[in-house]
Amino acid sequence: MLEFHPVKQAQAPPARLAGLLQEAQAVLRKRGMASMDQYGDMLQWGLSREDGVWRKMHVFHPDWCSFDDRFWGTIHYHAGWIRGTVLLGHLEHYTYRADPDPAGDRFLHGQAYRLTKHTHQHPAGTVYELPAKVPHWIKPTALTLTFFEEQDTDEVSDLINPASEEIDEHRWTQEQADALLPELLDLIDARLATLALKA
């Protein structure tokens, strides 16, 4: 059953942010930019799994993420909880109340739903938590780096809009993604310097 809960959010302690930024910096320097072939709207690095928790790092570019839920229909939910930390940039995080409705335009396992969107602003430094089975979507408003954890389950599902004409067409190339590496490393250095001044 789909659930709805408000997003819990807070500011991460500076030491926690610095540690995650240093981990991201090390990953970028060792592995370079992630493949654009995996996702068209974000870059993802898989990190070590710990105690049933799947750890990842994501980079979102606002020009790559053209999703608009007024027209397109893939809204995700996760079987387990998720936790994110915005290390750089800014996200709009949408969560949805999904009510069964025969006139609804989103479908899951043949059941029609009507979605009601709630918008949350996540600037750099925000830690957010979302319980299991809450439909959600993330949209960047700036070049954004996040650390992301989720309960390690295999179930990820979508609420589909069958009238959608969404096309999985990646307008950005791997070369453009790779060109972001120096910019990201510079942004991390600048953010770490700011956090060191606050320590």
C-alpha positions in Angstrom: 0.0 0.0 0.0 1.3 3.4 -0.9 1.9 5.7 2.0 2.1 9.4 2.6 4.3 11.0 5.3 5.8 14.5 5.4 9.5 14.7 4.6 11.6 15.1 7.7 14.5 17.6 7.1 17.2 19.3 9.1 20.7 20.8 8.6 23.6 18.4 8.7 26.4 19.1 11.2 29.4 20.8 9.6 31.7 17.8 10.5 29.2 15.4 8.8 29.1 17.5 5.7 32.8 17.8 5.5 33.3 14.0 5.8 30.8 13.3 3.0 32.3 16.0 0.8 35.8 14.4 1.3 34.4 11.0 0.4 32.8 12.4 -2.7 36.0 14.2 -3.6 38.0 10.9 -3.3 35.4 9.1 -5.5 35.5 11.7 -8.2 39.3 11.8 -8.2 39.6 8.0 -8.4 36.7 7.1 -10.6 36.0 10.2 -12.6 32.5 11.0 -13.8 29.8 8.3 -13.9 28.3 6.9 -17.1 25.5 8.8 -18.8 24.3 5.5 -20.1 22.8 4.5 -16.7 20.5 7.5 -16.3 19.7 10.4 -18.5 18.8 12.8 -15.7 21.5 12.2 -13.1 24.9 10.7 -12.7 25.2 7.9 -10.0 28.2 6.4 -8.2 27.6 3.2 -6.2 29.4 3.2 -2.9 30.1 0.4 -0.4 27.0 -1.1 1.2 26.8 -1.0 5.0 24.5 -3.0 7.3 21.7 -3.4 4.7 22.0 0.2 3.5 22.7 1.0 -0.1 24.9 4.1 -0.3 25.2 6.3 -3.5 26.4 9.6 -4.7 24.5 11.5 -7.3 25.2 14.6 -9.5 22.2 16.4 -11.0 22.4 19.1 -13.7 19.3 21.2 -14.0 19.5 21.2 -17.8 19.5 17.4 -17.9 16.4 17.0 -15.8 13.4 17.9 -18.0 10.9 15.9 -16.0 7.5 17.6 -15.6 4.8 15.7 -13.7 2.0 17.8 -15.3 2.6 15.7 -18.4 4.9 12.8 -17.8 4.0 9.9 -15.6 6.8 8.0 -14.0 6.7 8.7 -10.3 8.9 6.4 -8.2 8.4 5.0 -4.8 10.8 2.8 -2.8 9.9 -0.2 -0.7 12.4 0.9 2.0 13.2 4.3 3.6 15.5 6.8 1.9 17.8 9.4 3.4 19.6 12.1 1.4 22.1 14.8 2.1 22.5 17.7 -0.3 26.2 18.5 -0.4 26.2 21.1 -3.1 23.5 23.0 -5.0 19.8 22.9 -4.4 16.9 20.4 -5.0 13.2 20.7 -5.2 11.9 17.5 -3.7 8.3 16.5 -4.6 6.3 14.0 -2.5 2.9 12.8 -3.5 -0.2 11.7 -1.7 -1.6 8.9 -3.9 -5.4 8.4 -3.4 -7.2 5.5 -5.2 -9.5 7.2 -7.7 -11.2 5.6 -10.8 -10.7 8.9 -12.6 -7.0 9.1 -11.6 -4.4 9.4 -14.4 -1.6 7.4 -12.7 -1.6 3.6 -12.4 0.1 1.0 -10.3 -0.6 -2.7 -10.9 -3.9 -1.8 -12.7 -5.1 0.5 -9.9 -5.9 4.2 -10.8 -4.6 6.9 -8.5 -4.9 10.7 -8.2 -1.7 12.3 -7.0 -1.4 15.5 -4.9 2.0 17.0 -4.9 3.9 18.6 -2.0 7.1 20.6 -2.7 10.1 20.7 -0.3 13.1 23.0 -0.8 16.4 21.4 -0.1 19.4 23.8 -0.2 23.0 22.6 0.4 23.4 21.2 3.8 19.9 19.7 4.0 19.4 16.2 5.3 16.1 14.7 4.5 14.4 11.4 5.4 11.4 9.7 3.6 9.7 6.6 4.9 9.0 3.6 2.7 6.5 3.6 -0.1 6.0 7.4 -0.4 5.9 8.4 -4.2 8.5 11.1 -4.8 10.6 12.8 -7.4 13.7 15.1 -7.2 14.4 18.1 -9.5 17.6 20.1 -9.3 17.6 23.9 -9.6 21.4 24.1 -9.8 24.3 21.8 -10.3 23.8 19.5 -7.3 25.8 16.8 -5.5 24.0 14.5 -3.1 24.9 11.6 -0.8 22.0 9.2 -0.7 21.2 6.1 1.4 18.3 3.7 1.0 17.2 0.6 2.8 18.6 -2.3 0.7 15.6 -3.8 -1.0 15.1 -4.9 -4.6 11.6 -3.4 -5.0 11.4 0.0 -6.8 8.1 0.8 -8.5 6.5 3.5 -10.6 3.2 5.1 -10.9 2.7 5.3 -14.7 0.7 7.8 -16.8 -0.3 5.8 -19.9 -1.0 9.0 -21.8 2.6 10.1 -21.4 4.7 10.8 -24.4 7.9 10.8 -22.4 10.8 9.8 -24.5 14.0 8.5 -22.9 16.2 10.7 -25.1 19.5 11.9 -23.5 20.3 15.3 -24.9 23.7 15.4 -23.0 26.8 13.5 -23.9 29.4 11.7 -21.8 31.9 14.4 -22.9 29.7 17.1 -21.4 29.4 15.1 -18.2 33.1 14.5 -18.0 33.7 18.3 -18.5 31.9 18.9 -15.2 34.6 17.1 -13.2 36.9 20.2 -12.6 33.9 22.3 -11.7 32.6 19.8 -9.2 36.1 19.5 -7.6 36.4 23.2 -7.3 32.9 23.5 -5.7 33.9 20.8 -3.2 37.1 22.6 -2.3 35.3 25.9 -1.8 32.6 24.3 0.3 35.2 22.5 2.4 37.0 25.8 3.0 33.8 27.4 4.2 33.1 24.5 6.6 36.6 24.7 7.9 36.1 28.4 8.8 33.0 27.4 10.8 34.7 24.6 12.7 
